[in-house]
Amino acid sequence: MVARPIVLVVEDEPLVRALAVDVFEEEGFEVIEAPSADYALTVLTAREDVNVLFTDVDMPGQLNGLELADAAKAMYPQIVVIVVSGKLPSGFSGVAPEARFMPKPYRMTNVIQMIRHTMAERSGLA
């Protein structure tokens, strides 16, 4: 049996997070939820098996989504990072070049397609 890819969904808006979680689960992903980048970093520290980081930029707490993306790429170079925001964040170009940006509002079908394509590229299947 092939393991399901694990996605860490980081979003402070509960309804937006719940929608993303539902769609990811329907698409066959195992999902871990985090209401903040700070909490997500503790998850990443404890779990080495996260394949995808799907994070908003603006959140309460010490870290924002860009800082979380940087930390995740430093810890796990193969992790797929999708950053979402209402506008392209000014610091996005400083995030690892492999990170992808998805503007809000987004369609989850586009997010899923982007993740699957990026994962296939990483595994040499694209």
C-alpha positions as CSV (number, residue, x, y, z in Angstrom):
1,M,0.0,0.0,0.0
2,V,1.3,3.4,-1.0
3,A,1.4,6.0,1.8
4,R,-0.8,9.0,1.3
5,P,1.0,12.3,1.0
6,I,0.9,14.4,4.1
7,V,-0.1,18.1,3.8
8,L,0.3,20.6,6.7
9,V,-2.5,23.2,6.2
10,V,-1.6,26.5,8.0
11,E,-4.4,29.0,8.1
12,D,-5.7,31.2,10.9
13,E,-9.3,31.5,9.5
14,P,-11.1,28.4,10.7
15,L,-13.6,28.2,7.8
16,V,-11.0,28.6,5.1
17,R,-8.8,26.0,6.9
18,A,-11.7,23.6,7.2
19,L,-12.5,23.9,3.5
20,A,-8.9,23.2,2.5
21,V,-8.7,20.2,4.9
22,D,-11.9,18.7,3.4
23,V,-10.7,19.0,-0.2
24,F,-7.2,17.7,0.6
25,E,-8.8,14.7,2.4
26,E,-11.2,14.1,-0.5
27,E,-8.2,14.1,-2.9
28,G,-6.4,11.4,-0.9
29,F,-4.1,13.5,1.3
30,E,-3.5,12.9,5.0
31,V,-4.0,16.3,6.6
32,I,-2.5,18.0,9.6
33,E,-4.1,21.4,10.6
34,A,-2.3,24.4,12.2
35,P,-4.0,27.7,13.1
36,S,-0.7,29.6,13.1
37,A,2.8,29.4,11.7
38,D,4.2,29.1,15.3
39,Y,2.1,25.9,15.8
40,A,3.0,24.6,12.4
41,L,6.7,24.9,13.2
42,T,6.3,22.7,16.2
43,V,4.5,20.2,14.0
44,L,7.4,20.3,11.5
45,T,9.9,19.9,14.3
46,A,8.1,16.8,15.5
47,R,7.1,15.2,12.2
48,E,9.7,14.5,9.5
49,D,7.1,12.9,7.2
50,V,5.2,16.1,6.0
51,N,5.3,16.2,2.2
52,V,3.5,19.5,1.6
53,L,3.3,22.8,3.4
54,F,0.2,24.8,2.4
55,T,0.4,28.2,4.3
56,D,-1.2,31.6,4.4
57,V,1.2,34.5,4.8
58,D,-0.6,36.8,7.3
59,M,-1.2,35.1,10.7
60,P,-1.1,36.0,14.3
61,G,2.0,35.0,16.3
62,Q,5.7,35.3,16.1
63,L,6.1,33.9,12.6
64,N,4.4,34.6,9.3
65,G,3.9,32.2,6.5
66,L,7.0,33.3,4.6
67,E,9.2,32.8,7.7
68,L,7.6,29.4,8.2
69,A,8.3,28.5,4.5
70,D,11.9,29.4,4.9
71,A,12.2,27.3,8.1
72,A,10.4,24.3,6.5
73,K,12.7,24.4,3.4
74,A,15.8,24.6,5.7
75,M,14.6,21.6,7.7
76,Y,13.3,19.5,4.8
77,P,14.6,20.6,1.3
78,Q,12.2,18.2,-0.5
79,I,9.1,19.6,1.1
80,V,6.6,21.2,-1.4
81,V,5.7,24.7,-0.3
82,I,2.6,26.5,-1.4
83,V,2.2,30.0,-0.1
84,V,-1.2,31.7,-0.4
85,S,-2.1,35.4,0.1
86,G,-4.3,38.1,-1.3
87,K,-1.3,39.7,-2.9
88,L,2.2,38.7,-3.7
89,P,4.2,39.3,-0.5
90,S,7.1,41.6,-0.8
91,G,9.4,39.0,0.7
92,F,8.3,36.1,-1.5
93,S,11.4,36.3,-3.8
94,G,13.5,35.6,-0.7
95,V,11.7,32.3,-0.1
96,A,13.3,29.2,-1.5
97,P,13.0,29.3,-5.3
98,E,11.1,26.0,-5.3
99,A,8.2,27.6,-3.3
100,R,5.0,28.3,-5.3
101,F,2.6,31.2,-4.8
102,M,-1.1,31.0,-5.2
103,P,-3.1,34.2,-5.0
104,K,-6.3,34.4,-3.0
105,P,-9.0,33.8,-3.8
106,Y,-7.9,30.5,-5.2
107,R,-9.6,27.3,-6.5
108,M,-8.7,24.2,-4.6
109,T,-8.6,22.3,-7.9
110,N,-5.7,24.6,-9.0
111,V,-4.0,24.1,-5.7
112,I,-4.2,20.3,-5.9
113,Q,-3.0,20.4,-9.5
114,M,0.0,22.5,-8.5
115,I,0.9,20.2,-5.7
116,R,0.6,17.0,-7.7
117,H,2.7,18.6,-10.5
118,T,5.4,19.8,-8.2
119,M,5.5,16.4,-6.4
120,A,5.8,14.7,-9.7
121,E,8.7,17.0,-10.7
122,R,10.5,16.2,-7.5
123,S,10.2,12.5,-8.0
124,G,11.2,12.8,-11.7
125,L,7.9,11.8,-13.1
126,A,6.9,15.1,-14.7
